Amino acid sequence: MTTDVLLIANTDDEWPIGVIEMVGRRLSIARVDVSEELTSEIDCSSVEILVGGPTNLVPWIHRCPKLRWIQSTWAGVDALSGHIPAGVVVTPLKKVFGQSMSEFVLGWILALERRILDRALASTWDDTPEVGVFGKTMGLLGTGSIGRAVAKTAHHLGIRCRGLNSDGRPVDCFETCFKAGDHRFFDGLDYVVSVLPKTTHTENVIDANALKRLSPGSIVVNIGRGNAIDDDALLTALKNGVVGAAVLDVFREEPLPKAHPYWQQPNVYITSHTSAPTLQRFVAQAMAPNLDRFIAGHDLQGTFDASKGY
């Protein structure tokens, strides 16, 4: 039996359920567990669509000579760099992570600013009031769907937001936007949140010059890609009090090596790339409109642009 659509998934992934339900009535579909050897009996000769996490898909791409479309289950697809055959389009998972990433960012900022964890774990009575977040300023590096979702949520808490994007174009939910490279963006920020993808243009965007412009005791949050932060500069800023805390969900190397100095820095809060889990409904929800277009022979929407890196 030939296979049109091949899903490469982890054993405990739930997202294939929705995709199989959506695709199964229209195209032949098969699922492969990433733990299976590549000598799997799945016949890839007719596969036109691959679906899965970029790192899981790489070994399978060359086995699919008729491949036309790669649907990523991640927002970032930098792991596919150098592996995309000519004529194959890639669609990152877009417009589904705004809610979960907003919860992550604002949850951490509120926990730190209101000292929620410290108070809950304290062994003494402490009724010292906190300042809270109202009237503070947040800078978001990246003004796409995720950045806008975070800004919208922050706005409801009385946080003012400014954005940084490739050309400084104005974007809804932001009081003002700056062009990438304009360090005035960082001036006086209380919170810095990066949702940037990994590209040559986003390397060390948050560097020593940027960090010294922040408000004293600021909070840095990274939910984009690890390359956006100059790690040495951030560690220095954390140690000297320029930055009060950093919440880091992504890193240059993952899992983060046990010997990395972030583990020993008390005001660094490390999470394991979990700010936006791929829920069961997400992949099918994002893929459905393009599946119609693919079957009809039309160009897909929201495709990855290699020249931009996203």
C-alpha positions in Angstrom: 0.0 0.0 0.0 1.3 3.4 -1.0 1.6 6.3 1.5 0.9 9.9 0.7 1.4 11.4 4.1 4.0 10.2 6.6 4.0 11.3 10.3 7.2 11.1 12.3 6.3 11.3 15.9 7.5 10.4 19.4 5.7 7.5 21.2 3.8 9.8 23.6 2.9 12.6 21.0 -0.8 13.3 20.8 -0.7 15.6 17.8 -0.9 12.7 15.2 -4.4 11.8 16.4 -5.9 15.0 15.0 -3.9 14.9 11.8 -4.9 11.3 11.1 -8.5 12.1 11.7 -8.3 15.1 9.3 -6.1 13.6 6.6 -7.1 9.9 6.7 -10.3 10.3 4.7 -8.6 12.1 1.9 -5.1 10.7 1.5 -3.3 7.5 2.6 -1.4 8.1 5.8 1.1 6.3 8.0 2.8 7.0 11.3 6.4 6.1 12.3 7.7 6.3 15.8 11.1 8.1 16.0 12.5 5.2 18.0 12.0 2.8 15.0 15.0 2.1 12.9 15.2 3.7 9.5 14.9 0.2 8.0 11.2 0.5 8.8 9.0 -1.3 6.3 7.2 1.9 5.4 7.4 2.5 1.7 8.4 6.1 1.2 8.5 6.1 -2.6 5.1 7.8 -2.9 5.2 10.1 0.2 4.5 13.7 -0.8 3.9 15.2 2.7 6.1 14.7 5.8 4.8 15.9 9.2 6.8 16.1 12.4 9.5 17.9 14.5 12.3 19.2 12.3 15.1 17.2 14.0 13.0 14.0 13.7 12.3 14.6 10.0 15.8 15.1 8.8 16.7 11.4 8.4 13.5 10.8 6.4 13.7 13.6 3.9 16.1 11.9 1.5 14.0 8.7 1.6 11.0 10.5 0.0 11.8 11.2 -3.7 8.3 12.6 -4.4 8.3 14.9 -1.4 6.6 18.2 -2.0 5.6 19.5 1.5 7.1 19.4 5.0 4.7 20.4 7.8 6.7 21.2 10.9 5.2 20.6 14.4 7.4 23.4 15.7 7.4 27.1 15.2 11.1 27.1 14.4 12.5 25.1 11.5 16.2 26.1 11.7 17.1 22.4 12.2 16.0 21.8 8.6 18.6 24.2 7.2 20.6 22.5 4.5 18.2 19.6 4.3 15.3 21.0 2.2 15.3 19.7 -1.4 14.7 22.0 -4.2 11.0 22.4 -4.9 9.9 21.3 -1.4 7.9 23.8 0.6 8.1 24.0 4.4 5.3 25.3 6.6 6.2 26.1 10.3 3.6 25.7 12.9 2.1 29.3 13.2 -0.6 31.2 15.0 -1.3 28.5 17.6 1.3 29.2 20.3 0.2 32.7 21.3 -2.0 31.7 24.3 0.5 29.2 25.8 3.5 31.5 25.4 1.6 34.5 26.8 0.7 32.3 29.9 4.4 31.4 30.3 5.8 34.9 29.9 3.3 36.7 32.1 3.1 33.8 34.6 6.9 34.1 35.2 7.0 37.9 35.4 4.1 38.0 37.8 5.7 35.2 40.0 8.9 37.1 40.1 7.6 40.6 40.6 5.0 39.6 43.2 7.6 37.2 44.8 4.9 34.5 44.8 7.3 31.5 45.1 9.5 33.2 47.7 6.5 34.0 49.9 5.0 30.6 49.5 8.3 28.9 50.5 9.1 31.4 53.3 9.4 30.2 56.9 8.8 33.7 58.4 6.0 36.3 58.1 6.8 39.0 55.6 4.1 41.6 54.7 6.4 43.8 52.7 4.4 45.1 49.7 5.6 44.5 46.1 5.5 47.1 43.3 3.7 44.8 40.8 3.7 45.2 37.0 1.3 48.1 36.4 2.9 50.9 34.5 6.1 48.9 33.7 7.5 48.7 30.1 8.0 45.5 28.2 10.1 45.2 25.0 9.3 42.3 22.6 11.9 41.2 20.1 9.6 39.9 17.4 6.2 41.4 16.6 4.6 38.4 14.8 1.6 36.4 16.1 3.4 35.3 19.3 4.8 38.7 20.1 1.4 40.3 19.5 -0.3 37.8 21.7 2.1 38.4 24.6 1.7 42.2 24.1 -2.0 42.0 24.2 -2.0 40.0 27.4 0.5 42.3 29.0 -1.6 45.3 28.0 -4.5 44.0 30.1 -2.2 44.1 33.1 -1.2 47.7 32.5 2.2 46.9 31.0 3.3 49.2 28.1 4.8 47.4 25.2 7.3 48.4 22.5 8.4 46.1 19.6 11.5 45.3 17.6 11.1 44.0 14.0 13.1 44.0 10.8 12.0 47.4 9.5 10.5 49.3 12.5 7.0 49.0 10.9 4.1 49.9 13.3 2.2 46.9 14.7 -1.1 46.7 16.6 -0.6 46.2 20.4 2.7 48.1 20.5 3.0 51.8 21.4 6.0 52.0 19.2 8.3 49.8 17.2 12.0 50.0 16.4 14.0 48.6 13.6 16.4 45.7 14.3 19.8 47.1 15.3 18.4 50.3 17.0 19.6 49.9 20.6 17.2 52.7 21.7 14.6 49.9 21.8 16.2 48.7 25.0 16.3 52.0 26.9 14.7 51.8 30.3 12.9 48.5 29.7 11.7 46.6 32.7 11.1 43.4 30.8 12.8 42.0 27.7 11.1 39.1 25.9 12.6 37.5 22.9 10.5 35.4 20.5 13.0 35.6 17.7 13.8 32.7 15.4 17.3 31.5 14.8 18.8 33.4 11.8 22.1 35.1 11.1 20.4 38.4 11.8 19.3 37.4 15.3 22.7 36.3 16.6 23.5 38.0 20.0 20.8 40.7 19.5 20.6 40.9 23.3 24.3 41.8 23.9 26.2 43.8 26.6 25.3 47.1 24.9 21.6 46.2 25.0 21.6 44.9 28.6 23.3 48.0 30.0 20.4 50.1 28.7 17.8 48.3 30.7 16.1 49.5 33.8 18.1 48.2 36.9 16.7 44.9 38.1 15.0 44.1 34.8 13.8 40.7 33.8 15.0 39.0 30.6 12.8 36.2 29.1 13.8 34.1 26.1 11.2 31.9 24.5 12.5 32.2 20.9 15.9 30.7 20.2 19.0 30.6 22.3 21.3 32.4 19.8 19.5 35.7 20.4 21.3 36.2 23.7 25.0 36.8 24.4 25.3 34.3 27.3 28.5 35.8 28.7 27.1 39.3 28.7 23.8 38.1 30.3 25.7 36.3 33.1 27.8 39.4 33.8 24.7 41.5 33.9 23.0 39.1 36.3 25.9 39.0 38.6 26.3 42.8 38.8 22.6 43.5 39.3 22.0 45.2 36.0 19.5 42.4 35.3 17.5 41.1 38.2 16.5 37.8 36.8 16.4 35.7 33.6 13.8 33.2 32.6 15.3 31.0 29.8 13.4 28.3 28.0 15.7 27.9 25.0 19.5 27.6 24.6 22.2 27.3 22.0 22.6 23.7 23.0 19.7 21.6 24.2 19.5 19.9 26.6 21.5 22.6 28.4 24.8 20.9 29.5 25.1 20.2 33.2 28.3 22.2 33.4 26.8 25.4 31.9 27.1 28.4 34.3 23.4 29.2 34.0 22.7 26.2 36.3 24.8 27.8 39.1 23.4 31.3 38.8 20.7 31.8 41.4 18.7 34.4 39.5 18.4 32.3 36.4 15.2 30.2 36.0 15.7 27.4 33.5 12.9 25.5 31.8 13.3 22.8 29.2 11.9 24.3 26.0 8.4 23.8 27.3 6.9 27.3 27.0 4.7 26.2 24.1 3.8 22.4 24.0 2.4 21.2 20.7 -1.1 20.2 21.8 -3.2 17.6 20.0 -5.4 20.1 18.1 -2.6 22.4 17.0 -1.0 20.6 14.0 -4.3 19.6 12.4 -5.7 23.1 13.0 -2.7 24.8 11.3 -2.5 22.2 8.5 -6.1 22.0 7.5 -6.3 25.1 5.2 -3.1 24.2 3.4 -4.2 20.6 2.9 -7.2 21.9 0.9 -4.9 24.0 -1.1 -2.4 21.2 -1.7 -5.0 18.8 -2.9 -6.4 21.5 -5.2 -3.0 22.2 -6.6 -2.7 25.7 -5.2 0.3 27.4 -3.5 0.5 26.9 0.2 0.2 29.8 2.7 2.6 30.6 5.6 5.6 28.9 4.0 9.1 29.2 5.3 11.2 31.8 3.6 14.9 30.7 3.7 16.1 34.2 2.9 14.5 35.5 6.1 15.1 32.4 8.2 11.4 32.1 9.2 
